[in-house]
Amino acid sequence: MVSEGDVLWVPSAEVIRDARITRFQEAVGRPGSYDGLWSWSVEEPAAFWTAVWDYFGVVGDRSDSPVITGEMPQAQWFPGSRLNYAENALKGPADRIAVIFRDESGERRTYTLGELRDEVAKARAGLVRLGVGKGDRVAGYLPNIPEALIAFLATASLGAIWSSCSPDFGAPAIIDRFTQIEPKVLIAVDGYTYNGRRFDRTDVVADIAARLPSLNATVRVSEWDSFTRPGDLAFDRVPFDHPLWVLYSSGTTGLPKPIVHGHGGIVVEHLKSLTFHQDLGEGDRFFWYTTTGWMMWNYLAGGLLVGATVVLYDGSAAHPSTGALWDLVAEEGVTYFGTGAPYIVASMKAGLKPAGLEALKGVGSTGSPLPPEGFAWIYSDVSADVQLGSFSGGTDVCTGFVGAVRTLPVRAGVIPCRSLGARVEAFDPAGEPVTGEVGELVITAPMPSMPVMFWNDPDGRRYRESYFEEYPGVWRHGDWIKILPDGGSVIYGRSDSTLNRGGVRMGTSEFYRVVERFDAVADSLVIDTGRLGQEGRLLLYIALAEGRDLDETLVKELKTALRTELSPRHVPDEIAAVPGIPRTLSGKKLEVPVRKILQGVPVEQAANPDAMANPEVLAFFTPLADA
């Protein structure tokens, strides 16, 4: 059995020599350890981010002003500088393959960079005809298809602002998001296919459009050719912090927060992260399984910035079988494949042994903590030569705070390093930094891709309350993290859903690692009903695998495993079977809302069903509200 911290992969001297981060270190005169490079990046941020701009040859007009002014949350980067995301994403040789598109029905399309530029130019002309200009919002209700990427780049080229949601979102969830930003144009599909089924969205699109009085037009992808127009490609250079897109918090309680990122912050952050932490560049094929409603779609688009071919996939990860994504990786010669931790675990449980992955050099995992067993499966059954990178960050910054680099070993359950330019620390309850102990994940210095604002938050109050209320001037992210003496880290889940038994704090991820290893368990949720100063009950909910029952034997086996592998404190007071575990549309477990429900908060106040993938399962938690 693998243990947390077991070394699974060590980079060879050749791998270290050829890593893109090594070339950067040589170029900036910072050879040596990663830790030394990280320290320089956070102690001298102006020098580091200037070096990033120069190293990549960012296209734009950089001013002579100081690189950074002010402190969080008012810090401003590269004031006076001007650039455009799309101009940087679309530079390069016209004959390079820029995009490969696949869907679960077997459709395949490719675009060279020249063809992609032509398509963006035509979509840009179509938007101009509809009255879109700088600062206007364009909303996409779209699956992960080329038209979504093209529309985004066309929007960005104008200095207009993009925002997208996946068509598996229902009308109320979309209306909650798009009414806040008042888009001028809505681009939508009439339907989509998932898991072999066709879902019609004609009426949903009509409902959404009727609730958006700001619209000049609704463009359906089925009418794409009549929307686009012949035109020349141009790029309006905008200030560094000019809004690029609006992303949304999960919206589990109240309206989703509309998070705005700027052109410049995203350009330099994604250049840094994709090149140095994913080791991507020209010649790579970059695939991350995502929808347009998750920040990883925006991150995937960033592959264009580094000259990689981005691979778009529309459909279910498990159609026609669990190995569908691994098959795509093999067929398209993907060099870096990213996915959510649950897909890796599902592949492991299905006993998959993917083949034909000779081109694959890196696997990325994010969305939730990947258990040590998931790490070990990659090396035993996928490839002994790939670098597995577990990353943790968020929609809030559209990148990772902690992650991997190709020059550091991979250890089971451990994230190898803090990301360059991210001053990550763990705070104890007194707000003091700690090492080797679990604490609050905080960022104690600004990053360029932190939000430039929340939409409709003119005085910044909602933004400050979201991140800076607990520790003034310090970003509190809401995760538990343990930073190891060597700079590695372990994420233990959300800090506001962390369990406290007898004064001992326990992350939910370690429960899931033990419980979800059982073949009888398809999914699980652990909740502590305690309140401040009042001990509660520890409740474990499990969704059973098909054909399995929660009998006395299984209950005993689960409690024994938790007691022996974790501690007696981890043994739940009650184990109950439920039809499903509530998750957000992006797949995150709803630990905090369920905890509120169990403490007596009405369901309609605790969680927004329109932000959930399976709101019907919440009803199975309400009978225990007095627990």
N, C-alpha and C positions, 0 to 999 in steps of 0.2 A: 504494500500500500504506500502510495506517495505521501510525503509529508510536506507541509509548508516550508519553503526555503530550499528544498532539494534542487541541486543544480541539474538542469536538463539539457542545456546547450551552452557551449563556450565558443566564441568567435575565434577563428584561426587568425594567424598573423596576416594571411592574404586578405581575409574578410575585413580586418581592421584597416589594412593599407588601402583597400579599394573603396571603403565606405565614404559616402559623400560628406559626412560630418568631418572626417579626417582631412579631406581636401580643404574644407572651410577653415579648420584649425590651422593648417599650414598657410593658407592665404592671409589670415589675420594675425599670424605670428603667435598663436596660442596652442602649440603642440602639447601633448601630454595627456593627463587624465581628463575624463569627462567632468569630474567634480570641479576641477580647476576652471574648465570652460563655463560650467554653470555658474560658479561663483562670480566670474567676470561678468556674465550676462545680467545678473541681478544687482551687482554692486556698482556697475558702470553701464546702466541701461542706455544712456545716450550714445556711448561708443558702440555698444553691441548692436543696437537697432540701426545706426548709421552704417555699420559694417554689413548688416543684412541687406539694406537698400543697395549699397554699392556692389556687393558680391553678386547679386542677382541682376544688376542693371535695371532696376525698376524704371519703367517708362513713366516720366512725369517731370514736373518742375519743382525741384526741392529748394526751399527758401534758405536763407542764411540765419533764420531765427533759431533759438535754442530748440533742441530736439523735443524736449518735454518741459512743460510749464505746469505749475500747480500740483496739488496733491489729490489723492482719491477723496471723494468721487468726482472732483472737478478737474482732474489731470487732462491736459491737452497735448496731443502728439503732433509733431512736425507742423506747427502753425505756419500758415502762409504757403504751404506746399500744395500742389495741385496734381491730380492724376485721375485715371479712370480704370476701374477693375477690368472692364471688358477689353480695353486696349492692351492690358498686360496679359490677359488670358488668351487673346487671339493672335499674338505675335508668333512668328516662326515660319518654317518653310511650308509652302502651299501643298506639297505632296505628302506631307506626314499624315498618317491616320490619326485623327483627333478623337473620334467617337465610334464605338461599336455598340449597337443596340440589339438586345435579344428580348424576347418575351416567351412566356410559357407555352404559347401556341406554336413556336418554332420560327416566327418571323425574325429576320436578321437584316439590319441596315448598317452601313458604314458611311462615315463622312471624313474626307480629308480635311485638313485645316482650311484649305482654300474653299472647299464646298461649304464648310461651316461658316466661314466669313460671308460667303454669298447669301446663305440662308438668314444670317443675322441682319445683314443689310436690308434684305427684303422685309423682314419682320419689323425692323426699325422704321422703315418707310410706312408700313401699315399702321404702326402706333402713332406716328406723326400725323397721318391722315385722320386718325381718330381724336386728335387734339392732345396727345400726351407730350408733355414737356418736362423740363427739370423740376424735380420735387413732387411730381404727380405719382400716384400709386397705381401699380398694375398688379392685379390679383390673379393667381393661377389655381384652378381647381382641376388638378392634373395628376395622372400617374407618372411614373418615372420613364417618360418617353422623350425622344429627341426634341419634340416641339416645346417641352417645358424648359429644357436647357437653352434652346434658341431664343425663346421669348424672354427668359431671364437676361441673357447677354444683350439682347436688343434694348431691353428696359434700362440696363445699367449703362449702355453706351450713350443714352440720352441724359443721364443724370437723374432719371426717374427712379422710383423705389419699388422693388419687387417684393411680393409676399405670396407664398404658395401653401396649399394644403392638399392632402391626398384625397381622392374621391371616395375612399372608404369612410371618410368623415360624413356624418349626417348633416342635414341643413342647419339645425340649431347650432351645432358646433362651429360650422363655417360662418354663420351669421354673427355669432359671438365674437369671432376674430375679425372678419372683414368689415363689419360696421364700425369698428373702432378706428380703422385707417382710411375709410371713405375712398375706395379706389375709383379711378376714372374708367378703367377697362377691366372686364373680367374675361379671362380665357379659360375655357372649360371643355370637358369631354361629355359626350352623351351617355357614356357608360364605360365600364372597364371589366376585364376578365381576371378572376382570381380563383385558384384551385380548380380550374376547369369549368367554372360557372361564369355566366355573363350577368352583370349587374347593371340594370338600366338606371341612368341618372338624369334623364330628360326632365322629369318633374322637379327633381331636387334643384337642378340648375335654374329652372324657371322661378322656383321659390326663393332661391338665394338672390337672383337678380332683382326680383320684386322688392326685396328688403334692402336694397342698396341704391337709394335715390341719387347717389353721387355718380352713378355710371353714365358714361356717354355711349357705351356699346358693350354687348356681350359677344365674344368671338368663340365659336365652337370649332374644335379641331377638325371636325368633319368638313368645315368650310374654310380650311386653312389657306387654300390657294386663292380664294377670293379676298382674304384678309391681307395677304402679303402684297407688296408692290415693288416694282423695280426701283432700285435706289443705290446710292453709293454709301459705302460704310464709312462712318465718321465717329469720332469719340469726343464727347464734351468733357474736358478735364474739370474736375470739381475739387473743392477743398478736401484735405485729407480726411476730415471727419464728416464729410457729406454722407447722408444716409444711403446705404446700398440696398439693404433688405430689412424686412421686419420678420422676426421669428417669434414664436409664442411659447410661453411656459405651458405646462401640461394642462392647466386649467382645472385641476381636481377640486378646487374650491374657488368660487367666484369666477369672474371673467378672466380668461387667460391674459397674462401680462404681455403686451406687444413690445418686444425687445428689438431695439434698432442698433445695427452695426454699421460702421462707416467703411467707405471704399478703401482708404489707406490702411486702417487697422487690420482688415481682413487680408489684404494683399500681402503685407509683410508677415503676418502671423502664419498664413497658410504656406507661403514660400518657405518659411523657417521650419514649420512642423512637418510638412510633407517631404521636404528634402532631407532634413537631419534626423527626424524621428521615424519616418517611414522609408527613408532612403530611396525616394522616388526621383526620377528624372526622365530625360529623353530615352526612348527605347523601352520604357516600362509600360505595362498594361495594368491599370489600377481599377479594381472593382470593389465596391462596398455595397452590400445588400441593404437597401434603404428605400423608403418612400419619400415623396416630396414634402411630407409633413414632419420629417425628422431632420435635425441639423446635419446629420451625416450626408444628406443629399447635397447640401451647400458645400460641405467639406469635400465630397467626391468631385464636384464641379471644379474645385481648386486644383485638381490634377492637371487641368489645362495650363495653369500658371507655371508649372514646373516642366511642361513639355511632354507629359505622359499622355498615353491614350486612355481615355476614361470609358469604362464599360458600364453601360446602363442596362438594368434588367427590370422588367415589369412583370410581376406575378408572384405566386406563392413560392416560398423557399422549399416547400416539400411536395411540389407537384411535378411530375407524377409520383415521385418518391422522395424520401428524406434526403437522398443524395443529389438532388437536382442542382444545387449550387456548386457542389464539387464537380459535377459533370461539366457545367458551364466553364468553371475555372480551367479544367483540362482542355476542353474543346477550343477555347479562345486563347490559350497560352498566357493566362493571367499571371503576372509576376508578383502582385500583392493583392490578397483577398481579405477584405474586412467584413465582419458580421457581428451580430449581437452574441453575447455569451450564451444565451439559451440555445442558439442553433448548434454551437459546438457541443454543448451538453447533450442535445437531442441526437446529434450524429454519433456521439460516444455511446449513448444508451441503445441506439439502433445497431451497434456493432459494425459500423461502416469502416471500410478500408479503402479510401479513395485512391484511384490510380491515375496515371497519366499526368502527373503534376511536376514534370521535370523543369518547367519554366518557373515554378513558384519559389520565391525566395522569402516571402514574408506573409504572415497571417496576423490580422488585427482583430482584437476583441474589445467591445465596449458595450455600454448600455446598463450593465450590472456587473458585479464582481464575478470573475471566472474562478471556479474552485480549483484547487491543485490537481484534482483528477482530470479536469478539462485540459490543463496544461500538459499533463503526462500523456493523454490520449493523442494530442497533436504529434508528439515525438515518437510514440509507439506505432501509430496507425496511419498517420498522414505523411510525415517526412522527418527524418532525423536531422535534415540540413536546413530547414526553414527557421527564420527567427520569428518567434511568437511574441507579439507586442500587445499586452493588455494596457488599455488606456482609460483614463478617467478625467472627465472635464464637464462640459455641459453646454446646453443651448445658450446659456448666459454669455459665454465667450466664444462659442462656435469653434472650440478646439479642446485640446487636452491640457490639464494642469500637470499631470504626471503621466509618464509613458515609457517608451523604450527607445534605445538607440542600437545601432548594429554593432557597436564596439563593446557592449556590455553583455555579460552572461544572462541567460534566462533561468530563473528559479521558480519553482512551482508556487503559484499563489502570490507571487511578489511582483510588483511593478518596479522595473529596474531603476527609474530615476525621476527626478523632478524635471519638467520640461524647461528648455532654455528660455530665459526671460520671464519665468514664472516663479516668483518668490513664495513658494509654498511652505507653510509651517503648520505644526500641530499645536493648538493652544489647550492648556489645562483649564479647569473651571475658573481659575483666577485670571485667565487671560495671559498666561506666561507660556512661552514656547517650551515644548518637551520633546525629547528624543527617546525612542524605544518604548513609548507609552501611547495609548490611544487617546487622541484629542480631537478637537474641532479642526477641520480643514479650513485654513484661512490663507488669504493672499495679502501680504504686507507691503506690496509695492504695486503700482499700476502696470497693466499690460495693454498693448495697443488695441487688442480686439475686445476689451471690455466695452459694454454698451455705450454708445454716445448719448443715449437717452432711452426712455420709454415713450412710446407714442402717447399723445394727449396727457402728458405729465409735465406741464410747463414750468413748475417750480422745482421739479426733481424729487418731490416728496416720496412718491411711490417707489422710485428707484432707490433712494437712500434707505427707506424702510425695508426693502427686500434684501439688502446686503450689508448695510453699515450700521444698523440699529444696535446690534449686540456689542460691537467693538468699534467705536468711532474712528474713522480713518482706516479701518481694516476690513477687507472683504471677507465675510463669513459665508461659506458656500453651502453649508447644511449637510456635510458628510463627516463621518468619523474616519480618521486616518491615523495610522501609526507610521512615523518616519523612522527608518532604521539608521543606525550609525553610519552606514556606508552610502546613504542617500536614497536607497530603495524605499518602497512604501507598500503598505497593505491598506486597502479600502474596506471598511466594515459596514457599509450601508449608510443610510440617511441618519443624521444625528438626531433629528426630531422624531424618528421612529425607533431609536435604539432602546433596547430593553435594560431595565435596571432591577436587579434582584439582590436584595440585601445590601445595597450600596455598590454592587459590582456591575459595571456597564458591559453589555454584551451586544455585539453587532448582529444584525439579522442574517447576514450572509453566511456566518458559520453554522447557523441552524440549517439553512437551506442546503449547504454542502452535505451535511449528514443525512438529512431527511430525504432529499431528492435523489440520493444514490440508490434508494430502494426501487426495485422494478415496479412495485405496486403503486408507487407515488408518481403521478404525472406532474403535479405542481403543489406548492405549499405556501402558507402565509403564517407567520408567527406574530402575535400581538401581546403586549403587556398592557393591561388595563389600568395600571397604577397612575396616580396623579402625584403632583408635587407634595411630598410629606406623607403620602398614603400608599402603602403597599397594595398592589393589585394582583390579579391572577394572570398567569402565563398560559395563553391559549394557542394551540397549534391546529390550524385548519389544513386539511389535505384534500386535493382533488385526486381521485383514484384512477389508476390506469384501467382501461377497458377490461371488464370481466373480473375485476378484483373487488374485494369487500374489506371494510374496516372491521376485522374480527379481533378477538382478544389476543391472538397470536401476533398479529401485526402491531397492535398497540404496545404489547410487551417488548417486541423487537425494536420499535422506534424509541421507547423510553430507555431501554438498555443501551442502545447505540449513543443516544444523547448523553447519558450519564457517563459512559466509559470513554467516549471520544472527546467530550467537552467537559462537563462537570455535573455534579448533582443539581447545581443551580439551574442548569439548562433543561431539566426535565419539566415538561409542561404540566399544569394542573389539570388540563383537559385536552383531549385530542378529538376533533370532530371532522367528519367527512362533509364536504360541500360539492355542489356540481361543478364549480369552477372558481378560480382565484381572480378577483377583480384586478384588471390592469388598465392602464391608460391606452390611448390609441397608438402610442409609440412603444408599448410593451412593458412599461414599468409597473411593478406591483403597488397597489394602493394601500400601503401599510398605515399611513397617517389617517386618511379618511375612515378606514375600518376601525381604527383605534377610537376615533371620535364617536363613531356609531355605537361601539360597545360601551362607551362612557355615557350614552344617552342622547347624543346629538342627533336630531332627525336626519334621515338619509338625505333629504333634499338640501339640507344645509351643509352636510359633511362632504358631499361629492357632487360634481356636476356630471350627470349621466351622459351628456353629449360629448364629454371629453374621454369617455370610456369605450373600450373595445367590447365589453360585455356587461353593461349596466344591470342586466336582469339578475346577476348573481348576488348583488348587494342585499336583496331581500332575505337571503339565507343567513345573514349576519345579524339582522335586527332582533330576532327572538332572544339573543344573548345580551341585550343592551344593559341589563342589570348585573352582568357578570362582574 
